[in-house]
Each structure stands twice: as structure tokens, then as C-alpha cells.
């Protein structure tokens, strides 16, 4: 059995070919991990770039509540920087609004509503991270002792092994334990790792004395290398580039920890093959970079479009009114949310794009604020006009001249809607005053109206009697005078209950039948007791019928012009002339009736 004492000093300190290969491969593996860390940091930075402040705080809270909160320092720190950056920008916006309003910058004071929550989250995470670091130090100390123990067992395996020990099984167990052992402090790892591989190399040198064990170990490691190479070849065709890179990192870890050494004739060949495949997979980073670049350029284009739209809203061509600015405020808020949700842009343009966005947003707010400052004078004028309406409403809210007062209050309400905005501090106060005055009037109106219900029932009985009398009239001499008298009596009777209003339709239908029976037009009927609205309605109907009759007469006269002999003696035209005469007579009667209504006779 080869022992430590059998080795010369030069042999013990001289790195073997296997050890040199291991060092090279370890460096490659470390580079792979460094690249992976950089890619992970960049990916995480991009993933949070579009998050709103609320979402960032939620993500920080999720980390704090997770079981492994303390070890997620990079992730939490990136979110913390994003939150601080957003809060700083929003505070700056408030400061600009403060100074734009004509206030002195030194008088600015503003506490962001999310600042206290952010501070609390940071403090809680710091406690958890400190606790994690303390536990990690204790865990790393235990892991260091465990790894030192493994190295000692490895050393004893080739220096003090007793006869009959299965070296192949023992080295497998040692290598597996080393692979599964936990992390140690970075300051300890390099020396510890070199020490382990030194003794592993010494073990394999010892195996040179025992070709059987050495061949078994070489064969086992070669098989592992071949499996790793086969899987690496599959990764060349993996559609998701990032997934291929992640798994390649894991394969390098397996290679350096579990797949060396091998027989000399396979050593360089297998390593070169694996390294070549690794390089090809790394070359696919250009695909990933190209896809990311395309996406980032599209994001940049959309963000620039958003900035341009906000800038356009900040510079209205016509005189913008309140509705324009309210709609613009809502639209800008939508655009702001979309900007924040849109993914990352190329890093070299990120700061310029963000600053351009903030500058444009501030420009919009400044223009909008200037508009509302200019409104203060007109708002004061609107306030004075609304105060006049309030006074008018208060002066008439106890009026019982319903025909006039109801129309008045309806007009007051319409005028109120037409008047523009008043200072915010007065909006609710004056509206309450105006509404109370209107409610007082209409409540009083409803109470009085319900009191008149009994009179309406009596009116219904009177109208029912008149309707029965009208139904009994025939076409005897004097019937027209009777109809006129009944119509006048009907007009002088007030309202009937709502559920009995069909009696009005029945009366009008019966009236038309009786007028037709007596060959008289409704508009020629002489009637008294009509209200102003009823007179106006009747005048409108007469005007319409006059217009229709005049058009009919013109049409008939035009028809006569088509005949060569359009004289009255022509028997074919006798009926047409009679029709024209009747219509002219009717037209004259209607004109006299209209004159009577207009003159008040």
C-alpha cells in the first residue's frame, strides 16, 4: 500500500496532469457561474422595471413573508432601489407642482404616503437578513468541519487504509459526501477546495499501484463524462436559450465534482468535446440577446409614442376647457400606467427615456395647473351667479302660485346646470343650500296637490255628467250651440284623478263624432274658459290647418291649368271648383277664429 512516506517531496508538491486539468475545469466552471449571476441580475432588473410602486411594495412584502427571506438579499435590494427611485421621482413631481403654483421652494414639505411602509419593510428585512447571516455563519462553520473531516478521510484512504478495504466504494462515498456537503465561507473555500483536490490527486496516484481499482474509477468517470456530453448536445437544440444556459452551468458542476479523472487517452478528448459544445451553447446567447434587443427596441418605440401623446395633450391647439383637461388627466394616467408596465428598453437609452418621460409629465401638469389657476376668476363669477339662484329659490320656496312657481323652479334647476364650476371649497355648501330650497318647495307642492285630490273626484263627477249630455246630442237645430256650451263647461272644470283621466279621451272622441254629425270642424267651435296653454295649442292647430288648406287649394288650381278650357261651365271641372270654394270658405272661417284667439276676443 502506498503511503505518504513513500512519496518524495517533489512528487507530493508537483501537480499531476489530472490536477492541472481539474484546476482549468474549475476555473471554467467559476466563469460559468459568474456569467450566470450576471444574467440573473440583469433578468431580475428587467422583470421589475415595469412594476408600479404598489406592486414593488407587494413583492417586497412577499419576500419578507417567505421562508427563505434572509437569503434573497439581491432580489430585495433591487426592489428597494426601484421603490426609492419611484418615491424620489414622485416627491420631485410634488415639489415642481409646489413651485409652479408660485410657492417658495424652501417652504415645500411633503411626506410620501408609501415612505413609512417602505421603511418598515426595509427594517424587517434587515432583521431577517441579519438572522440569516448569523445562522449561515454557524451552518458554514459546521460545513467547514464536515468538509475537513471528509478531506481527512480521503487522506487516510490512501495513507492508512487497512487491507481488504474496498477503495472504489470508499472513494465513491467520499466524493458523494463532498458533493452534498453544504457551503462554507468564501474565504475558506479556495484553500479547502484545493486541499481536497490535492488529496484526491494523491489518491489517484496511489491507485497507479493498483491497476484494477484505477481502471474501475476511470471507467466510472468516463461513463459520467459521456452522459454529460450527451446531455450537452441535446441542449444545443433547446428552444429556450436561457434554460439551456442554466442547465449547462449544472453540467459543468457535475463535470468538475463527479466526472474526473479518466484514462489519459480519453482525458483531453472528452474535455475538448465538452468545451466545444459549451462554446456553441454560449454562442446562442446572441440569439437571446437579439430577441431581447428586438423586444427592448419595440418597448422603446412604444414608450416614445406615449411620451409624444402626453406632449401633444400638453399643447392643445384650441382653447381647452374643463372637460378637455379632465379627459386629458384620465388619459395621461392611463398612459402613465402603460409606460410603467411596458418592459425594459436598451440600457444605454434607459435613463434618457425615463427622464424624457418625467419631463413631459411635469410639463403636462404645469400646463394643466396654469389653466386651473386662470379659472379662479371665472369660478368666483360662477359662484356669484349660483348664489343669486339660491336667493331666488329661497325667496319663492313657500310660494303657492303653482303654475308660475313650478316653472320657475324647473328653470332655476336648468340654469344651475349651465353655470360652470365654482371653487371646490364652496361646491358642497352652495349645492346643499340650493337643494334644500328646491326640496322645500316641491315637498310643499306635493302636500298641497294631495290635498286637492278630493276636489278632483268632484270634478270627475261633473265631467261625467257633461259627457252623458254630449252623447245625447243629435243634429237638430241648435245642437251646435249646445255643443259649444258643453265644451265651455268642460274647460272650466279642473283636473280629475290620474286613474280617471281616460274620461278626457272619451269626451274628445265623442265631441268629434257630434261635430261630424253636425258638419262642423272642431277648430270652428266657439268655446270659452280656455287656459292660456289651451288657447296657444288651439292657435297652433289652426295655423297648421290653414297651411294645409292653402296647399290643397294651390294644388287644385294647378290641376285646372292642365285643361284647355278650365272654365266653371266645363262639366268635368264642376266638382273641382266646388271643392275649391268649400275650402276657401273653410279657410276664411279658420283665419277669423285665429284672429279672435290672437286678439283675445
C-alpha positions, 0 to 999 in steps of 0.5 A: 500500500502506498503511503505518504512516506513513500512519496518524495517531496517533489512528487507530493508538491508537483501537480499531476496532469489530472490536477492541472486539468481539474484546476482549468475545469474549475476555473471554467466552471467559476466563469460559468457561474459568474456569467450566470449571476450576471444574467440573473441580475440583469433578468431580475432588473428587467422583470421589475422595471415595469412594476408600479410602486404598489406592486414593488411594495407587494413583492417586497412584502412577499419576500419578507413573508417567505421562508427563505427571506434572509437569503434573497438579499439581491432580489430585495435590494433591487426592489428597494432601489426601484421603490426609492427611485419611484418615491424620489421621482414622485416627491420631485413631481410634488415639489415642481407642482409646489413651485409652479403654483408660485410657492417658495421652494424652501417652504415645500414639505411633503411626506410620501404616503408609501415612505413609512411602509417602505421603511418598515419593510426595509427594517424587517428585512434587515432583521431577517437578513441579519438572522440569516447571516448569523445562522449561515455563519454557524451552518458554514462553520459546521460545513467547514468541519464536515468538509475537513473531516471528509478531506481527512478521510480521503487522506487516510484512504490512501495513507492508512487504509487497512487491507481488504478495504474496498477503495472504489466504494470508499472513494465513491462515498467520499466524493458523494459526501463532498458533493452534498456537503453544504457551503462554507465561507468564501474565504475558506473555500479556495484553500479547502477546495484545493486541499481536497483536490490535492488529496484526491490527486494523491489518491489517484496516484496511489491507485497507479499501484493498483491497476484494477481499482484505477481502471474501475474509477476511470471507467466510472468517470468516463461513463459520467463524462459521456452522459454529460456530453450527451446531455450537452448536445441535446441542449444545443437544440433547446428552444429556450436559450436561457434554460439551456444556459442554466442547465449547462452551468449544472453540467459543468458542476457535475463535470468538475465534482463527479466526472474526473479523472479518466484514462489519459487517452480519453482525458483531453478528448472528452474535455475538448468535446465538452468545451466545444459544445459549451462554446456553441451553447454560449454562442446562442446567447446572441440569439437571446440577446437579439430577441431581447434587443428586438423586444427592448427596441419595440418597448422603446418605440412604444414608450416614445409614442406615449411620451409624444401623446402626453406632449401633444395633450400638453399643447392643445391647439384650441382653447381647452376647457374643463372637460378637455383637461379632465379627459386629458388627466384620465388619459395621461394616467392611463398612459402613465400606467402603460409606460410603467408596465411596458418592459425594459428598453436598451440600457444605454437609452434607459435613463434618457427615456425615463427622464424624457418621460418625467419631463413631459409629465411635469410639463403636462401638469404645469400646463394643466395647473396654469389653466386651473389657476386662470379659472379662479376668476371665472369660478368666483363669477360662477359662484356669484351667479349660483348664489343669486339662484339660491336667493331666488329659490329661497325667496319663492320656496313657500310660494303657492302660485303653482303654475308660475312657481313650478316653472320657475323652479324647473328653470332655476334647476336648468340654469344651475346646470349651465353655470360652470364650476365654482371653487371646490371649497364652496361646491358642497355648501352652495349645492346643499343650500340650493337643494334644500330650497328646491326640496322645500318647495316641491315637498310643499307642492306635493302636500298641497296637490294631495290635498286637492285630490278630493276636489278632483273626484268632484270634478270627475263627477261633473265631467261625467255628467257633461259627457252623458249630455254630449252623447245625447246630442243629435243634429237638430237645430241648435245642437251646435250651440249646445255643443259649444256650451258643453265644451265651455263647461268642460274647460272650466272644470279642473283636473280629475284623478290620474286613474280617471283621466281616460274620461278626457279621451272619451269626451274628445272622441265623442265631441268629434263624432257630434261635430261630424254629425253636425258638419262642423270642424272642431277648430270652428267651435266657439268655446270659452274658459280656455287656459292660456296653454289651451288657447296657444295649442288651439292657435297652433292647430289652426295655423297648421290647418290653414297651411294645409288648406292653402296647399290643397287649394294651390294644388287644385288650381294647378290641376285646372291649368292642365285643361284647355278650357278650365272654365266653371261651365266645363262639366268635368271641372264642376266638382273641382271648383266646388271643392275649391270654394268649400275650402276657401270658405273653410279657410276664411272661417279658420283665419277669423277664429285665429284672429279672435284667439290672437286678439283675445276676443 
